[in-house]
Amino acid sequence: MLLALVLAAQIVPAGQAFVCTPTAVWDGDGPIWCAEGPHVRLSGIAAREMDGSCRPGHPCPDADPVAARDHLVRLVGEPQGKNRTGHIVVRGPAMRCVSRGGAGGNRTAAFCSSSWSGDLSCAMLRSGNAARWDKYWSAHRCD
């Protein structure tokens, strides 16, 4: 079953709009697993890894990784527990996303908006749980 989920994840081509109904969240910048298949890494931001580290060359926010993950979970839906991989299972409304292309592995980098919380990258920045990553921010704007 897990292998089928991993194989189902597809990279959405850059510039393409798509819908993501969130089913699971790993950390403060994703991936967010979508019922439709993609695994979304939020574009333009960086959050700490779940072990508290920051990857070389990435911005490194001060925020606790568990607090960042839990904040993103609340932005996209309601927590439903953990799955076997350690992702937080969520139930929330479909989000509208625009792909920025591949984000390594089977992940799609995207800017996404939820009817619950608006632009997720902007909401994570405002909360202090993520740092802006200028290299991937481009002309994106927070309202």
C-alpha positions in Angstrom: 0.0 0.0 0.0 2.8 2.5 0.9 4.7 1.6 -2.3 1.5 2.3 -4.3 1.2 5.8 -2.6 4.8 6.6 -3.4 4.5 5.5 -7.0 1.3 7.5 -7.4 3.1 10.7 -6.5 3.8 12.7 -9.7 5.6 15.9 -10.3 3.3 18.5 -11.6 4.8 20.5 -14.5 6.0 24.1 -13.7 3.2 26.7 -14.2 0.4 24.2 -14.1 -2.4 24.9 -11.6 -3.7 21.8 -9.7 -5.9 20.8 -6.8 -4.5 19.2 -3.7 -6.8 17.7 -1.1 -4.4 17.3 1.9 -4.1 13.8 3.4 -0.8 14.0 5.3 1.9 16.4 6.4 5.6 15.7 7.2 7.1 19.0 8.4 6.8 22.7 8.3 7.4 23.1 4.5 6.0 19.7 3.4 5.7 17.5 1.8 1.9 17.7 2.0 0.5 14.5 0.5 -2.5 15.1 -1.8 -5.4 12.7 -2.4 -4.9 13.5 -6.1 -1.4 12.1 -6.1 1.2 14.9 -5.8 3.5 15.4 -2.8 3.8 19.2 -2.4 6.8 21.0 -1.0 5.8 24.5 -0.2 7.7 26.9 -2.5 9.6 29.9 -1.3 10.0 28.9 2.3 12.2 26.6 4.4 11.5 25.0 7.8 13.7 22.9 10.0 13.9 19.2 9.4 12.0 17.1 12.0 15.3 16.3 13.8 15.9 20.0 14.3 18.6 20.4 11.7 18.7 22.6 8.6 20.1 21.4 5.3 23.2 23.1 4.1 22.5 26.1 1.9 18.9 26.4 3.1 17.6 29.2 5.2 17.3 28.1 8.9 14.4 29.5 10.9 14.6 29.6 14.7 11.2 27.8 15.1 10.9 24.4 16.7 10.3 21.7 13.9 7.4 20.1 15.7 5.7 23.5 16.3 6.2 24.3 12.6 4.8 21.0 11.4 1.8 21.3 13.8 1.1 24.8 12.6 1.1 23.7 8.9 -1.2 20.8 9.9 -3.7 23.3 11.4 -3.4 25.5 8.3 -4.4 22.7 5.9 -6.9 20.7 8.0 -7.6 18.8 11.2 -5.1 16.2 12.5 -6.3 12.6 12.5 -3.3 10.9 14.0 -0.1 9.5 12.5 0.5 7.0 9.7 3.2 4.3 9.5 5.7 6.7 8.0 5.3 9.3 10.8 3.3 11.8 8.7 0.5 13.5 10.4 -2.8 12.4 8.8 -5.1 15.4 8.0 -8.6 16.0 6.8 -9.1 19.4 5.2 -10.6 21.2 2.2 -9.1 21.0 -1.2 -6.3 23.6 -1.9 -5.5 25.4 -5.1 -1.8 25.2 -6.0 0.5 26.4 -8.8 3.5 24.3 -9.5 7.0 25.6 -9.6 8.3 22.3 -10.9 10.2 19.5 -9.2 11.5 19.8 -5.7 13.7 16.7 -5.6 12.5 13.1 -5.5 8.8 12.8 -6.2 7.9 16.2 -4.8 6.3 19.2 -6.6 7.3 22.6 -5.4 4.2 24.8 -5.3 2.5 27.8 -3.9 -0.8 26.7 -2.4 -3.8 28.4 -1.0 -6.4 27.0 1.4 -9.9 28.3 2.0 -9.1 27.9 5.7 -5.9 30.0 5.8 -5.1 31.6 2.5 -1.6 31.3 1.0 0.3 28.6 3.0 3.8 29.9 2.3 2.8 33.4 3.5 1.0 32.0 6.5 4.0 30.0 7.5 6.2 33.1 7.2 3.8 35.3 9.2 3.8 32.7 12.0 7.6 32.6 12.3 7.6 28.9 11.7 9.5 29.2 8.3 12.1 31.4 6.7 11.7 33.0 3.3 13.9 31.4 0.7 14.6 34.2 -1.8 16.0 31.7 -4.4 12.6 30.2 -4.8 10.3 33.1 -3.8 10.5 34.9 -7.2 7.7 37.4 -7.6 5.4 35.8 -5.2 3.5 38.2 -3.0 1.7 38.0 0.4 -1.4 40.0 0.7 
